[in-house]
Amino acid sequence: MGDRVLFNPLIEVKADDLYTPEVREWSLEKYKLVGSYCDIFTSGMKNKWGKLVYIDLFAGAGYAKVIEKNKIYKNSAFIAMSTPNTFAKYILCEQDPERFNALKARVERDFNHLDVTLLHCDSNNNTRQIKQAMPVYMKGSTVLSFCFVDPFSLNLKFSTIKDLGDKFVDFLILQALHMDANRNFVKYINEQSNTISDYLGFQDWRKDFESDGVLNNKDFVKFLSDSYQKQMNLLGYQTTKHAHPIRSSSRNLPLYYLSFFSRHLRGEEFFTKVKSRIKPQLGLDLNFDEI
């Protein structure tokens, strides 16, 4: 990194008349992590790849109000658009109409100098549109993408990641293993639910889980994390050492993990540097004893 001034991902903004969703204070740690990786990614790879692409599958409204601070900040998508070295292309997906309309208006107002494709869609069902928006691979012009995946729950199909991951793509994925999988353990174990089958990308996961002999929510969280890792390995991604826990501010309870996946050691090196910038709430490693 040398003597380069570090980019501050927490960018406070003034209120406008557009829709601004509310988030909790722990979202700031997520913003730090995403923004710091975007910064090191764009500065470290700008001369090594022809085009760098940022993909956000749940882009939100661009702004978010942190309840505890009563302040408004740029969200992950807009942080990525504000780094000193910008991406060559941005692909932002948002399904919710209110969020999308606010996102579109703010992009047109503040980032019309950037190459941005806005997709009003469910990213789980529109990977073809996303891939069509990506720069074309041409001889002498390489493309490397960073995809941030920030669902509110386990509403993320593995087929989405698999389809997008057939190109040169690094992923940072929010895994809602505590705030969704743990809380809805009984619901998801029910054979009528297909959520976990879609999330992991295979149907017979119950057989694998039940073969361990113990069925409880703590084992369920670990099973999902291990199974997801195996699925990513099958796509050619390295075994990640990076599952950054996000905890609630008041009760310090685990909520979700931000898990980084790359096919290349350079990506892992970048993310290791990024984690050194972020002061974790209670350590950086997975701890399944804290359910």
C-alpha positions in Angstrom: 0.0 0.0 0.0 3.0 2.3 0.5 2.3 5.8 1.7 -1.0 6.0 -0.1 -3.7 7.6 2.0 -6.3 5.0 2.9 -9.8 5.4 1.5 -12.4 6.0 4.2 -15.5 3.9 3.2 -17.8 5.5 5.7 -19.2 8.5 3.7 -21.8 10.6 5.4 -24.2 12.4 3.1 -27.0 14.9 3.5 -30.6 13.9 3.4 -32.5 14.3 0.2 -36.1 13.8 -0.8 -35.6 10.3 -2.1 -36.4 7.0 -0.3 -33.8 6.1 2.3 -34.1 2.8 4.1 -33.0 2.4 7.7 -30.3 0.1 8.8 -28.7 -0.8 12.1 -25.3 0.4 13.4 -23.5 -2.9 12.6 -24.0 -2.2 8.9 -21.1 0.3 9.2 -18.7 -2.5 9.7 -20.0 -4.1 6.5 -19.5 -0.9 4.7 -15.9 -0.7 5.9 -15.1 -4.1 4.7 -16.7 -3.8 1.3 -15.3 -0.3 0.7 -11.8 -1.3 1.8 -11.8 -4.3 -0.5 -13.0 -2.2 -3.4 -10.2 0.3 -2.7 -7.4 -2.3 -2.6 -8.9 -4.2 -5.5 -9.1 -1.2 -7.9 -5.7 0.2 -6.9 -3.9 -3.1 -7.0 -5.4 -4.5 -10.2 -5.9 -1.4 -12.3 -2.7 -2.0 -14.4 -3.0 -5.8 -14.5 -6.5 -6.2 -16.1 -8.1 -4.4 -19.0 -11.4 -3.7 -17.2 -12.5 -4.1 -13.6 -16.2 -4.6 -12.9 -18.3 -4.2 -9.7 -21.5 -6.2 -9.4 -24.0 -5.7 -6.7 -26.9 -8.2 -6.6 -28.9 -6.4 -3.9 -27.9 -2.8 -4.4 -30.5 -1.0 -2.3 -31.3 2.7 -2.6 -27.7 4.1 -2.6 -28.2 5.8 0.8 -29.0 4.2 4.1 -29.9 5.9 7.5 -28.1 4.4 10.5 -30.8 4.4 13.2 -28.5 4.6 16.2 -26.5 7.5 14.8 -29.4 9.3 13.1 -27.0 9.8 10.2 -27.2 8.9 6.5 -24.3 7.1 4.7 -23.6 5.9 1.2 -24.3 2.2 1.1 -22.1 -0.5 -0.4 -22.9 0.2 -4.1 -22.3 3.9 -3.8 -19.1 3.4 -1.7 -17.8 1.2 -4.6 -18.5 4.1 -6.9 -16.6 6.5 -4.7 -13.2 4.9 -4.5 -10.2 6.9 -5.7 -9.6 4.4 -8.5 -13.0 3.6 -10.0 -14.2 0.4 -11.7 -14.6 0.5 -15.4 -18.2 -0.9 -15.1 -20.9 -1.1 -12.5 -23.8 -3.5 -12.6 -26.4 -2.8 -9.9 -29.4 -5.0 -9.3 -32.4 -4.2 -7.1 -35.8 -5.8 -7.0 -37.7 -3.6 -4.7 -39.4 -0.8 -6.7 -39.0 1.9 -4.0 -35.4 1.2 -3.5 -34.7 0.9 -7.2 -36.4 4.2 -8.1 -34.3 6.0 -5.4 -31.1 4.2 -6.6 -31.8 5.2 -10.2 -32.4 8.8 -9.4 -29.3 9.1 -7.2 -27.1 7.4 -9.8 -28.3 9.7 -12.5 -27.8 12.7 -10.3 -24.4 11.9 -8.7 -22.7 9.3 -10.9 -23.6 10.0 -14.4 -19.9 10.2 -15.3 -19.5 6.4 -14.6 -20.5 3.5 -16.8 -23.5 2.1 -14.8 -26.1 -0.5 -15.7 -29.1 -0.6 -13.5 -31.3 -3.7 -13.4 -34.7 -3.6 -11.8 -34.9 -7.3 -11.2 -34.6 -10.3 -8.9 -30.9 -11.2 -9.3 -31.7 -14.8 -8.6 -33.7 -15.1 -11.8 -31.8 -12.7 -14.0 -28.2 -13.8 -14.3 -28.4 -13.7 -18.0 -29.2 -10.0 -17.9 -26.3 -9.4 -15.5 -23.8 -11.3 -17.8 -25.1 -9.5 -20.9 -24.2 -6.2 -19.1 -20.6 -7.2 -18.5 -17.9 -6.0 -20.8 -17.1 -8.5 -23.6 -14.0 -10.6 -23.3 -11.8 -9.6 -26.2 -8.3 -10.5 -27.2 -6.0 -8.2 -25.3 -8.7 -6.9 -23.0 -9.2 -8.9 -19.9 -12.1 -8.5 -17.4 -12.0 -9.1 -13.7 -15.1 -8.6 -11.5 -15.9 -8.2 -7.8 -19.4 -9.2 -6.9 -20.9 -8.2 -3.6 -23.9 -10.2 -2.5 -26.0 -8.7 0.4 -29.3 -10.5 0.8 -31.5 -9.9 3.8 -31.9 -13.7 4.4 -30.9 -17.0 2.8 -32.8 -15.9 -0.3 -29.8 -16.5 -2.4 -29.8 -19.4 -4.9 -26.5 -21.2 -5.4 -27.3 -21.4 -9.1 -26.9 -17.6 -9.2 -23.4 -17.8 -7.8 -22.6 -20.7 -10.0 -23.8 -19.0 -13.2 -21.9 -15.7 -12.5 -18.8 -17.6 -11.2 -18.0 -19.1 -14.6 -16.1 -15.9 -15.4 -13.2 -14.2 -13.4 -15.2 -13.1 -10.4 -14.4 -12.7 -6.7 -17.3 -12.9 -4.3 -18.1 -11.3 -1.0 -21.2 -13.0 0.2 -23.4 -12.2 3.2 -24.3 -15.5 4.8 -27.3 -15.0 7.1 -26.5 -18.1 9.1 -27.6 -16.7 12.4 -30.3 -14.2 11.7 -32.1 -16.5 9.3 -30.8 -20.2 9.4 -30.5 -20.3 13.2 -33.8 -18.6 13.9 -35.7 -20.6 11.4 -34.1 -24.0 12.0 -37.4 -25.8 12.5 -39.0 -24.3 9.4 -36.1 -25.2 7.2 -35.7 -28.7 8.4 -39.3 -29.3 7.4 -39.4 -31.2 4.1 -41.8 -28.7 2.6 -39.2 -26.0 2.5 -36.9 -25.6 -0.5 -34.9 -22.7 0.8 -31.8 -24.6 1.9 -31.9 -26.8 -1.3 -31.8 -23.5 -3.4 -29.2 -22.0 -1.1 -26.8 -24.9 -1.2 -27.5 -26.0 -4.7 -28.4 -29.6 -4.1 -31.6 -31.4 -3.0 -30.5 -34.2 -0.6 -28.9 -32.0 2.0 -31.2 -33.3 4.7 -29.7 -36.8 4.4 -26.2 -35.4 4.8 -27.2 -33.3 7.8 -29.0 -36.1 9.5 -26.2 -38.5 9.0 -24.3 -36.7 11.7 -26.8 -37.9 14.3 -27.4 -34.7 16.1 -30.0 -32.2 14.9 -29.9 -28.8 16.5 -29.5 -25.2 15.3 -25.8 -25.0 16.2 -24.9 -28.0 14.1 -27.2 -26.6 11.4 -25.2 -23.3 11.1 -21.9 -25.2 10.8 -23.3 -27.7 8.4 -24.5 -24.8 6.1 -21.2 -23.1 6.2 -19.2 -26.3 5.5 -21.5 -27.3 2.7 -21.4 -23.9 1.1 -17.6 -24.0 1.2 -17.6 -27.4 -0.5 -19.9 -26.1 -3.2 -17.6 -23.2 -3.9 -14.6 -25.6 -4.0 -16.4 -27.5 -6.8 -16.5 -24.2 -8.8 -12.8 -23.8 -8.4 -12.8 -21.3 -5.5 -10.2 -21.7 -2.8 -11.1 -22.8 0.7 -11.8 -19.4 2.3 -10.0 -18.4 5.5 -12.2 -15.3 5.6 -15.6 -15.4 7.2 -15.9 -12.1 9.0 -18.6 -12.1 11.7 -21.0 -9.2 12.1 -22.6 -8.9 15.6 -25.4 -6.9 17.0 -24.2 -3.7 18.8 -26.3 -4.0 21.9 -26.3 -7.7 22.9 -23.2 -8.7 20.9 -25.0 -11.6 19.3 -23.8 -13.1 16.0 -25.9 -12.1 13.0 -24.2 -13.0 9.8 -20.9 -13.6 8.2 -19.3 -11.8 5.2 -17.5 -14.7 3.4 -14.9 -14.0 0.7 -14.3 -16.4 -2.2 -11.6 -16.1 -4.8 -10.0 -18.5 -7.3 -6.7 -16.7 -6.9 -4.2 -16.3 -4.1 -3.9 -12.5 -4.9 -7.5 -12.1 -3.9 -6.9 -13.8 -0.6 -3.8 -11.6 0.0 -5.9 -8.5 -0.7 -8.6 -9.6 1.7 -6.1 -10.4 4.4 -4.8 -6.8 4.2 -8.4 -5.5 4.2 -9.2 -7.4 7.4 -6.2 -5.8 9.1 -7.8 -2.4 8.6 -11.1 -3.5 10.2 -11.4 -3.9 13.9 -13.7 -6.8 14.4 -16.3 -6.8 17.1 -15.1 -10.1 18.6 -12.5 -11.6 16.4 -12.4 -12.7 12.8 -12.8 -16.4 12.9 -16.0 -18.5 12.8 -17.2 -19.5 16.3 -20.1 -21.9 16.2 -20.3 -22.1 19.9 -22.0 -18.7 20.1 -25.5 -19.3 18.8 
